[in-house]
């Protein structure tokens, strides 16, 4: 039963996936076929779908999606760009550093890499092109910088991971992701500046004035305060992660309507509509994945695969590298949430067998997924930035591989020095 069910489950899923069927549909169909063929009770499917999404922490997901859209439309990005430019000054590669910094700050608001990459690309691309940055370089850098959004809290993948893995708290993941997220951002700045100086682009034009520091700070302060409000409220116990998402939405609406005065009733309607569409897609995937998870756990497919992987090697380092490679390749093809839904039932038993800390493990997996989000051929972030920049994904390969190498170095540090991710949660009592 286990062998036959495993072959049907994974075989049908990957055949449908590579045939271009949406991930959610592939998960649901594969799970349904296993349940039907093995006689596991088709009538239980509605209950499985309901229990898959009826989880309190998942309420935060649509709210953080909405918060990211609100801040994007409220004009926060351009003000953050001006402030970062005032801080960095006029030097070779300055705009590259600004792009990374702004993506990191926006990541502390929305938790969505693709949304942050799109917002920063739209704002920064004209200025970068004027200074001679190649379009493929801009697309590569901003796609890579946008991926830090899933590490710097709040993070939508962290919320999904905490829902799927019992005993792991959202606050611990949020706090634990801070240092790895900052490491990833700093790592990306190194090749960004080196490439600009070696290739001779990114030199400020003579008539480019440095924005006034104090004035740009005053304009950007409301955007800079958003991560402070969200994380400060969480740390003080003023609200839960789910309530923090709601606070972020209302804070963004307040800034956009009353401070910057750019959000009109029509724009608010569009933000609500787009947020509902994005959230619905994600939650449909989660609901259909619950069928896949129920089928796999019932026939023993996930335990069998986990045991098979553990049987390949008992070496902890080799196993970590194998998992890294598997998740990285998967990240090139599908999004972070889908990866967690598919692979966590297999990987968590392995992590438990080796005695790994599950909070650290979640952060390491998320870093892998973040790298995959800007690694060709089907990287989500890279697709977004290439569309904005007007270049092909193929043209980014000579540039993006430098950023993959840089963020991969940060990943190896966090992988083999777990305290980089765990010391803050321990210090603050979340572990």
N, C-alpha and C positions, 0 to 999 in steps of 0.2 A: 504493500500500500504506500509506504513512504517513498520508495524508489519511483513507482509509477506516478504518484501524485506530484513528486518533485519535478520529474521530467515534463509533465503537462504544465505545471505552474510556471516554471522558469522558461520552458521552451516556447509556450504560447506568448508569454509576456515579451520576450526579446524578439520573436518573429514579428509581432504586431508593432513593437516599438520601432524596429528598423524598417518596417513597411510604411512608416509615417503616421501611424495611428496615435492620437493624443495619449500622453502618459496615463492620465486618469482612466481613460477607456481601456487601455491595455491592462492596467492593474485589475480593474473590475471584471473584465471578460475572462482573464486568466484564472482569477479566483473563482468565478462562477462556474467555469468548466470543471475545475477540480472538485468543487462541491457537488456538482451534478453527477459526474462520472463515478465518484467514490461514494455517492449516496449519503452525504453528510448533512442533508436537510436544507433544501432550497428555501423553505418557508422561513428560515431563521435569518435570511439576508436582510430584510428591512430592519430587524433589531440590530444587526451588525453595523449597518450604515448609520443608524441613529447613535449608537454608542460610540462610533468612531469620531463623531463631531460634538457630542454632548459633553464637552469637557470645559470646565470653567476657565482654565488658562487660555483656551483658544479664543475666548471673547476679546483678548488683547490684540489678536491678529488683525481683524478688520479695522480696529481703531488706530493701530500704528500705521497701517497702509493709508488710512484717511489722513492721519497727521502728516505723513510725508508729502502727500499731494497738496495739502493746505499750505505747508511751508514753501513748497516749490512754486505754487501759483501766487504766493504773497510777496514775491520779490526778495526773499531772504538771500538767495544765492548770489545775486549781483552785489549786495551790500557786504556779504562775507568776502567776496572776491576783492572788493576795494580795500577792505580792512587788511586782508592778508597781504595784498600788494604793498600797502603802506608799511607793514611790518618787515617784509622781506627786502624791499628797496629795489633799486635799479642795478641789476647785475646779470651776467650771463646765466641763463637757465632759471631766472627768478619766477617767470610765469609757470614753469613746471612745478616748482615748489608750491606756488600758490594753489595750483590745481589739486595737488595732493592734500594740502591743509584744508581746503574748502570741502573736499569729499569726506575727510575725516570728521569735520564738524557736522556736516549734513547727515553723516552716518549716525551721529549721536541724537538724531531727531527721528529719522524714518525707519532705519533698519533694513532698507531695501537697496541693494547694490545697483540694480538696473535703473531705478528711479533717480538715484543720486548721480549716476554717470550721465544720464540723459540731461539732467538739469545743469550740471557743470559744463558739459560739452556745449550746450546751447549758449551759455553765457561766455565761456572762455575762448571758444574757437576763433572768433573774429580777431581778438587781440593777439592770440598765438600765431595765427597765420600772418598777421602784419609784421611780426618779428621773425618770420622766416622758418617757423617750425613746420616740418612736413606734415601733411594731413595724416598719413599712417602713424606717425609718431604721436600726434595728438590723440588719435583714437585709441592707441595702445596704452598710453599713459593714463588717460582718464578712465578707461575701462578697468585698468589695474587698481587705480586709486579708489574707484567706486566700490570695488570688492571689499574694501576695509569696512564698509557699512555693516556687513553681517558679523563682524567681530566686535566693533565698538557698540556698546549698548545704547538704546534698545535694539535687539536683533530678532527678526522674525524666525530665522532658523533655530535660534536658542529656545524660543518659546515652544516650537514644534518638538524639539529634542526633549525638553523637560516634560512635555505631555506624553511622549512615547516611552520614556525611560523612568520607571518608578524610583523614587528616592533621590532624584536630582531636582534641585530647586531653581527656579528662574532667577532669583537674586544672586545665587552663587555663580551661575553662568554669566550673568550680566557683569558682575564685578570681576570675575576671572578673565573675561574677554578684553578688559581694558588694556593690560600690558601687552598681550599678543597683538592687539589692534594697533597700538602705538608702534610696536616693533615693526610690524608690516609696513606702516606708513613711512617710517624712517628708512627702512630697507629700500623702498621704492624711490625715495628721493636721491639716493646715491647714484644709481645708473641714469636717472633722469637728468641730473646736473652734469654728470660725466659725458653723456652722449651729446648734450647741448654744447659743451665746451670743446669736445674733440671735433665735432662736425661743424662747429662755427655758426650755429643758429641760436636764436633766443637772445640776441643782443638788443637791448632797449634802443628805440629810436631817439634821436636827439630831441624831438619835440614831445616825447612821452614824459609827462610830469608825474612825480611820485604823489599819490593821493595824500592829502593832509591826514596825519595820524589821528588826531583828536576828533576831527569831524567824521572820519570814516568809522572810528570806534563808536561814536554816539549813534550813527546810523545802523551799525551792525549789532549793537548791544542786545537787542531783543532776540535776534537769532542765536547769539552766543549764550544767552541765558536759558534757552530751551533745554539743552542737555542738563544744565544745572538744576532746573526745576524738576525734570523727570527723575534724574538719578538722586537728587537731594531729597525729594519726596519719598523715594523708595528706601533710601538709607535711614531716614528719620522715622520711618514707619507711618508717615502721614497717609500713604495709600499703597495698595498692592500693585503688582505689575499691570494687572488688568485696569485698575482705576487710574494708574499712571498714563495709560494709553488714552483714556478719555480726557484726562487733564491736558495732555499734549494737544489733542484736537481743539479743545476750547481755547487754549493758550494761542494756538496758531490762528484761529478765527479772530480772536481779539486783536492780535498784532496786525493781521491782514486788513481788518475792517476799520479799526479805530486808530491804529498807530501809523501804518503805511498807507492806509486808505486806498487800496488797489483792488480789493475783493468786492465785486459787484454781486447783486443777487443772482444774476445769470451765471457768473463764475462759480459761486458757491454751489449752485445746482449742478454744474458740470463736475465739480470736485466730488460731490456726493455720489453722482452717477458713476464716475470713473472708479471711485473707491469701492462702490458696491460691486461693480463688474469684476475688478481684480480680486476682491475678497471672495466672491462667489466661485471664481475659477479655482482658487487655492483650496477652499473648503470642499468643493466637489471632488478634487483630487484626494483630499484627506478621507472623505467619506467612502470613495470607491476603493481606496487603499486598505480600508478596514476589512473589506471582503477578501482581498489578497492576503492580508495578515491572518485572518481567521482560517482561511484554507491552508496556508502554509504551516501554521502552528498545529492545526488539527491532524494533518497527515504526517507531521514530523519532518517536513522538508527543511525548515530552518535549523533544527538541531542537527540533522544529518549533515548539512553543509558546513555548519560550525565545527562539528567533530572532524569532518574531512580536512578542513583547513588546519585545525590544530594538529591533526595527524601528519601533515606535511612537514612541520617543523615544531620543535619545542623551544626554539631559540626566540627569546622575546624581541630582540632587535630585528631579526629576519621577519618575524610576524608583523611588527610595526611597519616595516618597509613594504611588505606585501599589501597590507591594508591601505597604506598611503597611495601606492600605485593604483590599486583597484578604484578607490574613491576619486582619485585625481582624474583617471580616465572617464569615470562616470560623470564627473563634473563638467567635462567637455561636451557631454551629450545632453544631460538633463539638469533641471534646476535643483537647488539645495533641498527643498522640501520633499521632492520626489525621491531624491537619493536617500534621505533619512527614512522615508516610508518603506522603501524597498530593502535597504541594506541593514538597518538597525536590528531587525529580528535575527539576522545572521551574526552581526558583529558584536552585539552586547554579550551573548554567551561566551564569545572568545575573550572579550575584555574581562569578564568575570572569572574565567578560567585562569587567566594570568594575574588576577588580583589588581588590575589597573583601577585607578580612581575614575569613576564614570563622569565626573564634572570635567576633569582634565581631558578625558577621552572625547567628550562632546566638543570641546574647544579645538582639539587637534583635527577632528573630522570636519569641523566648520572651516578651519583654515585650508584644508584640502579642497573643500568645495569652493572656497573663495578663489583659489588659484585656478581651478577648472573653469570658473565663470569668465575668465579673460584669456583662456588658452584655446587657440584654434583646434579643430575646425568649426565647432558649433557653439562657441562661447556666447552666453546670453548677453553679458555686458558689452562684449566686443561687437556683437551685432548691432546693439543700440548706438554705440559711439561711431561705428563705421557709417551707419545710416546718416547720422548728424553731420559727420565730417565729409561725406561724399566720397568714400574710398572703399576698396574691396578688402575683405578679410585677408586674402592672400598677400596683399601688399603690406600688411602689418607684421608678418612673421619675423623679418629681420629685426624689428624693434621690440615686439612684445616678448620675445624669448629672453631678453635681458631682464624684463620685469618679472617673468616667471622664475628665473634664476634667483633674483633678489628676494622675492617673497618666499621661494622655496627654502632659502637659507634661514629666514625667520621661522619658517615652519619646523625645520630641523632643530633649531634652538629650543622651541617650545616642546617638541616631541621628546627630546632627550634631556631636557632640564625642566621637568614638570612644575617645579616651584615657581617658574615664571608665570604660570597660569593660576597657581594655587595659593601663593603667599597672601594675596589681597583678600580672597574669601576667608582664609583662616584668620587673618588679622582682624577682620570685621565680624567674625563669628558666624559666617554663613556655611561653614563646613564643620 
